[in-house]
Structures are given as C-alpha cells and as structure tokens.
Amino acid sequence: MTEEEAPSVKEEAERNLCHVCGRNDGRAICHFEPNEDIPGEIFIHVFCGKTAAILPHINRPDLEILTKAGVKNKHGTGVSVTLALQQCRSAKVADPSNREQEYYLAKEFEKTYLAVYKEPNDEENCQQTEEREHHRLGNVDQQTVPNPMFEDDSNAGAQIVPPEQVIHDPPHKRQKHDDCNSKSPYQFEMERLQQVCDRCRGVGYSLIRGVARESNTEGDADEDDFDPTQCSQEQVNHVRVIVITKERQDRMEEMSKLILGEQHGQELMSFSTSFSYQVINAWNAFTVRFQEAEDWEEKFDLLLGFTDTLKEHDVWMHDNEVGWGGDKMVRQLALSWRLVLRRTDEELGIDPEYTRPGIIALLEQFKDAAELVEAHGGNEPMKFDF
C-alpha cells in the first residue's frame, strides 16, 4: 500500500467504530480480529462491552466482554475452561494504570465452552462431589489422593489431609529406603508432623506451601518420578502447614457457608460483582460471631476459616464497584489478626512447630494477593498489615 493509499487517522477511526455505541472517541477499545471460524472483526469500547448486557437501552449480551479473571470467576478454573479460553479470540487493551488486560466475548466463550465441556454422568458426578468433600474435610482415601507434600512451591490452599496419609513413601520408592538405615529429611519431617498431629488431636493438616523444587526440574518434571525423599533439608524446610483439629474443621466449614451461601460445596460456582457485597455482608455477620466466641481458640478458628475462604474465592478482590468498602474490611481483618496473633499458642490452641508459621505464610499470601490488586475509580488500595 502506497502512502497515498494508506488510510488517514480520521478514516482509520471511522472504520474502527465501536459496535455498541457506534463511535471511536479515543477511549480504550477492544479489537477482536477475525479467525478461521469467525470472519468478521469486532471493535468494542471496554466500558461499552462491560455494560452491553446490563444497560436496558443497549441490551446487547452478544457484545458483552469479560476479562480472563471474570471468565474464570463465572465458569470456574477447570480443564474445559482452559481449553475454551485457548480456542476463543481475545483482545488485549492497556488499562488506566498501563497494565495490559485481556478480554473475551462472553457469548463466544460460552459457545466454545459448551462445545468442549464434557458433562460427567450421575455416577461420576456423585463420586467427584464425594471425593471433593472428603478432600476438603479431612476424610480422604489415601489411595485416591496423592501426598500433597509432593507439591512444588505453590499456593496450595486449605486442603485438609489426614496425617497418617503422608508418612508413607510412594510404593515404587519404598524398597530403596527399606534397605538402608538412614532417613531422609522428608521422612524425618513426616514423622515429626505425625507426632504433632497426634499430640494436638489433629484430624489432618492444611497445606499452605509445598516443598521447594530444584530450579532445573520446575515445569517439566514428571510428578510420578518426583521423589520427595530425595529433597534436601532446605527444600523440606520450605513447607508450611496448619494442623487441623475437629473443632477447627467445623469452624472453617461454618465460615465457608457464611461467605459462599448456597454455593458452598458446589462443583461449579458462578460469581459476579454482587459477590463483593456478599463478602461485606458476611464480614458484618462474622464480626458479631467473632465477638460472641467463648475463647481465643474459637476466635482463631473462626478467623482462619473466614480468611482462608476469602483467599480461596478471591473474586471479590477484582470484581467490585466504586465505594463498595472492601479496603476497610481488609484493614479490619488485618487488625483482627494482629489482635489474635498477640495471644500465646496455648491460648489459641495451636502448635508452635507447624501451625504458627503456617498461619504467617497464609497471611503473607493473602497480603500479596490483596495488595497486588490495582484500585480503580475512587476506591482506596487494599492494605493488609497484619
């Protein structure tokens, strides 16, 4: 194309008109380029795309856009969602803070998602639900759930595992250690964890941070070939867990129900902006419940359950409106932890070996996640100074 044939800035702007408002006025705009399946290109202002399905005078749900986080918040984080995201077209736009955001057309994603999603039959669905609940509540069949201490350095979340499950080597690794008298750092640590769980009457533990992997094995190591008994003491020292008692387990489930409401325990959850207000309402109810707790041990268990659920379902951090009050709630949550952590281990009913450092690791993860979120509109940045 010659210089004379090249379109002017004005002609380019007129060609790239938003499919919702019909203008190109300099606001951030998404460009969904054509592909093999969809020949037409689409231009949508970010604001227009976010409101296309909710403003009655527009009513264009076919042009609604969602960020990748918004898609996962609505449809979950399963394999089908990942496959659908890979197959859908997307548009990258710089937000006001110059951070690149990736957007998807909601209806296009849903169509692709339905095409790749395999609905389990009733028997499989019941089995998956049962295994998920057992995994969450500490009654895991050790034949179906791998040892979580095999995991690498990732935010594992609160997955409660019976202590007796973790002191055994993988079957194909046992012979090597049966033939020698020395024990690996991993084996010593597992026996120590078993002793602490027994002493505290623990029903299991919640893995917060797994063993550190060697840099040359990250990403391409086969999980079946990973032998934790070959880990160094430094790698094993990276582990952080929280011992879970029966009472703590009950309080954690209570807080999960408080925050998630009817979605508690469901396989697929769907969240929207309204969840941020649901979290605020849950916080108000929590503060009353916290004050009514009989002792510091119960207060600790309630606070752990509330914080863990907020961290696991963090949609509220990213999908909220101006003036919703989340920054104030996060500050108050940090103050509550500051108050609780001043108490002795005996008062809180926790062990100093695992649960105290495990809680600190959990709160550091929560702090990193909350403070990484960019404040928008008139909202204050979230600060979690526990």
VMD Tcl script that draws the C-alpha trace (Angstrom):
set ca {
  {0.00 0.00 0.00}
  {1.44 3.37 -1.04}
  {1.49 6.43 1.19}
  {-1.37 7.93 -0.82}
  {-3.44 4.75 -0.41}
  {-2.83 4.47 3.34}
  {-5.91 5.49 5.36}
  {-5.71 8.70 7.34}
  {-6.08 8.76 11.12}
  {-9.63 10.04 10.69}
  {-10.51 7.30 8.19}
  {-8.99 4.66 10.47}
  {-11.02 5.94 13.43}
  {-14.20 5.93 11.37}
  {-13.53 2.36 10.26}
  {-12.85 1.12 13.79}
  {-16.18 2.18 15.26}
  {-17.43 0.57 18.46}
  {-20.15 -1.98 17.66}
  {-22.11 -0.85 20.72}
  {-22.07 2.97 20.68}
  {-21.01 3.49 17.06}
  {-18.12 5.82 17.95}
  {-14.35 5.81 18.20}
  {-13.61 8.68 20.55}
  {-10.20 7.77 21.94}
  {-11.41 5.57 24.81}
  {-9.83 2.16 25.32}
  {-11.22 -0.17 22.65}
  {-11.00 -3.94 22.15}
  {-10.25 -5.26 18.67}
  {-11.37 -8.85 18.16}
  {-9.70 -9.93 14.95}
  {-11.29 -12.46 12.60}
  {-10.17 -16.09 12.64}
  {-10.89 -19.26 10.70}
  {-14.24 -19.81 12.38}
  {-15.42 -16.18 12.63}
  {-14.57 -13.99 9.62}
  {-15.84 -10.66 10.97}
  {-13.82 -8.34 13.20}
  {-15.38 -6.55 16.17}
  {-14.47 -3.29 17.90}
  {-15.89 -2.61 21.37}
  {-15.05 0.08 23.90}
  {-14.08 -1.54 27.20}
  {-16.81 0.38 29.01}
  {-19.41 -0.45 26.36}
  {-18.51 -4.13 26.43}
  {-18.75 -4.32 30.21}
  {-22.21 -2.74 30.24}
  {-23.62 -4.18 26.99}
  {-25.66 -6.84 28.78}
  {-26.87 -4.85 31.77}
  {-27.98 -1.46 30.37}
  {-31.61 -1.75 29.17}
  {-31.23 0.82 26.40}
  {-28.39 -1.23 24.88}
  {-29.34 -4.86 25.64}
  {-26.56 -6.46 23.57}
  {-25.46 -9.52 25.58}
  {-23.77 -10.80 22.41}
  {-21.24 -7.96 22.76}
  {-20.55 -8.34 26.48}
  {-16.86 -8.69 27.30}
  {-15.12 -10.29 30.28}
  {-11.52 -10.39 31.44}
  {-9.88 -13.78 31.81}
  {-10.34 -13.45 35.58}
  {-14.01 -12.63 35.01}
  {-14.45 -15.73 32.85}
  {-12.89 -17.95 35.49}
  {-14.89 -16.31 38.25}
  {-18.09 -17.09 36.34}
  {-17.29 -20.56 34.98}
  {-14.58 -21.90 37.29}
  {-10.99 -22.93 36.61}
  {-11.37 -26.44 35.22}
  {-9.74 -28.01 32.19}
  {-12.75 -27.22 29.98}
  {-12.45 -23.52 30.83}
  {-8.75 -23.52 29.98}
  {-9.38 -25.26 26.65}
  {-12.19 -22.86 25.76}
  {-10.00 -19.84 26.58}
  {-7.28 -21.19 24.29}
  {-9.74 -21.58 21.41}
  {-11.52 -18.22 21.78}
  {-10.34 -15.00 20.24}
  {-9.33 -12.26 22.64}
  {-8.29 -8.63 22.66}
  {-5.57 -7.03 24.77}
  {-6.01 -3.48 26.00}
  {-3.94 -1.33 28.35}
  {-5.93 -0.19 31.39}
  {-5.56 3.29 33.00}
  {-2.57 2.08 35.04}
  {-0.93 0.89 31.80}
  {-1.34 -2.77 32.75}
  {-2.40 -5.00 29.86}
  {-5.81 -6.63 30.24}
  {-7.08 -9.45 28.05}
  {-10.79 -9.52 27.20}
  {-13.08 -12.20 25.77}
  {-16.53 -12.01 24.20}
  {-18.74 -13.67 26.82}
  {-21.14 -15.35 24.37}
  {-18.35 -16.61 22.12}
  {-16.63 -18.11 25.14}
  {-19.82 -19.79 26.37}
  {-20.41 -21.33 22.94}
  {-16.87 -22.69 22.84}
  {-17.05 -23.83 26.46}
  {-20.22 -25.84 25.80}
  {-18.53 -27.45 22.82}
  {-15.51 -28.67 24.81}
  {-17.19 -29.31 28.17}
  {-17.89 -32.95 28.93}
  {-20.75 -33.36 31.37}
  {-20.00 -36.24 33.78}
  {-22.67 -38.84 34.22}
  {-24.55 -39.09 37.51}
  {-22.27 -41.76 38.96}
  {-19.09 -39.83 38.08}
  {-20.57 -36.58 39.35}
  {-21.52 -38.12 42.71}
  {-18.08 -39.66 43.04}
  {-16.34 -36.35 42.22}
  {-18.51 -34.48 44.71}
  {-17.86 -37.06 47.43}
  {-14.10 -37.04 46.82}
  {-14.03 -33.23 46.84}
  {-15.88 -33.03 50.15}
  {-13.65 -35.72 51.69}
  {-10.59 -33.90 50.44}
  {-11.84 -30.65 51.96}
  {-12.96 -32.12 55.28}
  {-10.09 -34.44 56.02}
  {-11.56 -37.88 55.31}
  {-9.53 -38.53 52.19}
  {-8.97 -42.04 50.92}
  {-5.21 -42.24 50.67}
  {-5.48 -44.45 47.60}
  {-7.17 -41.71 45.55}
  {-5.43 -38.51 46.69}
  {-1.67 -38.02 46.24}
  {0.56 -36.88 49.05}
  {0.36 -33.06 48.92}
  {3.87 -32.75 50.31}
  {4.98 -33.82 46.80}
  {3.70 -30.47 45.54}
  {6.08 -27.74 44.47}
  {6.28 -24.16 45.71}
  {2.70 -23.07 45.02}
  {-0.17 -21.55 46.99}
  {-1.78 -24.85 47.79}
  {-4.73 -23.54 49.78}
  {-6.57 -25.24 52.59}
  {-6.77 -28.88 51.58}
  {-7.13 -30.91 54.75}
  {-5.27 -34.20 54.68}
  {-5.20 -36.96 57.32}
  {-1.76 -37.11 58.96}
  {-1.45 -40.88 58.57}
  {-1.57 -40.43 54.81}
  {1.70 -38.59 54.48}
  {4.29 -40.67 56.32}
  {4.49 -43.38 53.68}
  {6.77 -43.32 50.66}
  {5.30 -43.90 47.20}
  {5.14 -47.69 46.62}
  {7.87 -47.62 43.94}
  {10.21 -45.73 46.31}
  {9.86 -47.84 49.47}
  {12.37 -50.57 48.70}
  {15.27 -48.16 48.44}
  {14.69 -46.82 51.95}
  {13.85 -50.19 53.45}
  {17.36 -51.28 52.53}
  {19.14 -48.50 54.39}
  {19.18 -47.31 57.96}
  {19.35 -43.57 57.31}
  {16.24 -41.46 56.88}
  {15.83 -38.55 54.52}
  {14.90 -35.02 55.72}
  {11.48 -35.63 54.18}
  {10.91 -38.81 56.22}
  {12.01 -37.11 59.43}
  {9.66 -34.21 58.72}
  {6.70 -36.51 58.04}
  {7.24 -38.40 61.26}
  {7.55 -35.13 63.15}
  {4.31 -33.87 61.59}
  {2.59 -37.12 62.54}
  {3.70 -36.68 66.15}
  {2.45 -33.09 66.31}
  {-0.90 -34.06 64.78}
  {-1.27 -36.85 67.35}
  {-0.34 -34.54 70.20}
  {-2.84 -31.89 69.08}
  {-5.59 -34.40 68.31}
  {-5.48 -33.26 64.70}
  {-7.72 -34.82 62.06}
  {-5.26 -33.70 59.40}
  {-3.44 -30.65 58.16}
  {-3.92 -27.88 55.61}
  {-1.05 -27.48 53.16}
  {-0.13 -23.82 52.72}
  {3.20 -24.17 50.93}
  {4.78 -27.30 49.50}
  {8.36 -28.45 49.17}
  {10.61 -26.24 47.07}
  {11.57 -27.79 43.74}
  {15.01 -27.57 42.23}
  {15.13 -24.86 39.56}
  {16.12 -27.31 36.85}
  {13.07 -29.52 37.45}
  {10.33 -26.92 37.55}
  {7.70 -27.12 34.86}
  {8.99 -30.24 33.08}
  {9.36 -32.81 35.85}
  {7.04 -35.78 35.79}
  {5.04 -35.90 39.02}
  {5.27 -39.70 39.10}
  {9.06 -39.51 39.00}
  {9.35 -36.87 41.70}
  {10.73 -38.46 44.85}
  {10.30 -36.25 47.94}
  {12.71 -38.46 49.89}
  {15.48 -37.05 47.69}
  {14.71 -33.47 48.74}
  {17.31 -31.57 50.69}
  {16.70 -30.21 54.17}
  {16.43 -26.72 52.67}
  {13.67 -27.86 50.32}
  {11.76 -29.57 53.13}
  {12.12 -26.51 55.36}
  {10.13 -24.57 52.77}
  {6.96 -26.50 53.69}
  {4.24 -24.71 55.70}
  {1.16 -26.46 57.03}
  {-1.60 -25.79 59.56}
  {-2.71 -28.63 61.83}
  {-6.49 -29.01 61.70}
  {-8.45 -30.22 64.72}
  {-12.06 -31.37 64.55}
  {-13.25 -28.10 66.11}
  {-11.14 -26.06 63.67}
  {-12.51 -28.05 60.77}
  {-16.09 -27.31 61.88}
  {-15.41 -23.58 62.22}
  {-13.76 -23.43 58.80}
  {-16.78 -25.06 57.22}
  {-19.06 -22.66 59.11}
  {-17.20 -19.67 57.66}
  {-17.23 -21.14 54.17}
  {-21.02 -21.45 54.36}
  {-21.27 -17.88 55.69}
  {-19.35 -16.41 52.76}
  {-20.42 -18.65 49.89}
  {-24.04 -19.11 50.94}
  {-25.93 -21.51 48.68}
  {-22.82 -22.12 46.58}
  {-20.96 -23.77 49.46}
  {-19.88 -27.26 48.42}
  {-20.95 -26.90 44.79}
  {-18.79 -28.30 41.99}
  {-19.22 -25.30 39.69}
  {-19.57 -21.85 41.19}
  {-20.56 -18.63 39.45}
  {-19.57 -15.22 40.79}
  {-20.36 -11.68 39.73}
  {-19.89 -8.17 41.10}
  {-22.60 -8.84 43.66}
  {-20.27 -11.31 45.39}
  {-18.19 -8.39 46.67}
  {-21.26 -7.11 48.56}
  {-21.96 -10.65 49.75}
  {-18.46 -10.69 51.25}
  {-19.11 -7.38 53.05}
  {-22.37 -8.73 54.48}
  {-20.55 -11.89 55.57}
  {-17.89 -9.75 57.27}
  {-20.53 -7.86 59.24}
  {-22.02 -11.16 60.39}
  {-18.55 -12.51 61.15}
  {-17.66 -9.63 63.47}
  {-20.72 -10.44 65.60}
  {-19.87 -14.15 65.61}
  {-16.25 -13.36 66.48}
  {-17.25 -11.26 69.49}
  {-19.59 -13.98 70.71}
  {-16.89 -16.68 70.59}
  {-16.27 -18.21 74.01}
  {-12.47 -18.20 73.97}
  {-9.43 -17.26 71.89}
  {-9.16 -20.74 70.43}
  {-12.61 -20.42 68.86}
  {-11.82 -16.87 67.70}
  {-8.68 -18.16 65.99}
  {-10.55 -20.98 64.25}
  {-13.28 -18.61 63.02}
  {-10.73 -16.08 61.75}
  {-8.76 -18.79 59.97}
  {-11.89 -20.13 58.29}
  {-13.02 -16.68 57.16}
  {-9.60 -15.68 55.81}
  {-8.99 -18.99 54.06}
  {-12.35 -18.82 52.25}
  {-11.71 -15.20 51.19}
  {-8.31 -16.22 49.81}
  {-9.61 -19.29 48.01}
  {-12.51 -17.43 46.37}
  {-10.87 -14.09 45.64}
  {-13.34 -12.81 43.02}
  {-14.35 -10.01 45.39}
  {-10.83 -8.53 45.16}
  {-11.06 -7.96 41.42}
  {-14.76 -7.61 40.59}
  {-16.26 -4.78 42.63}
  {-17.71 -1.29 42.30}
  {-16.56 2.13 43.42}
  {-17.26 2.70 47.09}
  {-18.04 -0.91 47.98}
  {-15.90 -0.76 51.14}
  {-13.55 -3.69 50.64}
  {-10.43 -1.72 51.59}
  {-11.94 -1.00 55.01}
  {-12.86 -4.65 55.52}
  {-9.32 -5.80 54.64}
  {-7.82 -3.32 57.13}
  {-10.18 -4.55 59.84}
  {-9.36 -8.16 59.01}
  {-5.66 -7.38 59.43}
  {-6.34 -5.71 62.79}
  {-8.24 -8.80 63.92}
  {-5.26 -10.99 63.06}
  {-2.90 -8.60 64.81}
  {-5.03 -8.93 67.92}
  {-5.20 -12.72 67.73}
  {-1.52 -13.30 66.95}
  {-0.54 -11.49 70.17}
  {-2.03 -14.40 72.12}
  {0.07 -17.36 73.16}
  {-0.03 -20.68 71.33}
  {-1.68 -22.21 74.39}
  {-4.47 -19.61 74.36}
  {-5.07 -20.16 70.64}
  {-4.87 -23.95 70.88}
  {-2.16 -24.17 68.21}
  {1.24 -25.81 68.00}
  {4.39 -23.69 67.61}
  {6.10 -26.14 65.24}
  {3.73 -26.00 62.27}
  {0.53 -24.01 62.80}
  {2.07 -20.73 63.97}
  {4.50 -20.44 61.00}
  {1.81 -21.88 58.72}
  {-0.59 -19.08 59.65}
  {2.08 -16.46 58.95}
  {2.67 -17.99 55.50}
  {-1.07 -17.99 54.76}
  {-1.41 -14.34 55.78}
  {1.61 -13.36 53.69}
  {-0.04 -14.98 50.67}
  {-3.29 -13.14 51.40}
  {-1.41 -9.85 51.80}
  {0.42 -10.32 48.47}
  {-2.83 -11.11 46.65}
  {-4.82 -8.22 48.15}
  {-2.16 -5.54 47.80}
  {-1.35 -6.53 44.24}
  {-4.84 -5.52 43.10}
  {-4.94 -2.11 41.44}
  {-7.51 0.25 42.98}
  {-9.93 1.74 40.47}
  {-12.29 4.69 40.50}
  {-12.45 6.23 43.95}
  {-11.56 3.05 45.82}
  {-8.62 3.03 48.20}
  {-5.86 0.41 47.70}
  {-6.25 -2.62 49.95}
  {-3.69 -2.78 52.76}
  {-3.31 -5.89 54.88}
  {-0.89 -5.00 57.67}
  {-1.31 -7.96 59.99}
}
mol new
graphics top color blue
foreach p $ca { graphics top sphere $p radius 0.5 }
foreach p [lrange $ca 0 end-1] q [lrange $ca 1 end] { graphics top cylinder $p $q radius 0.2 }
display resetview
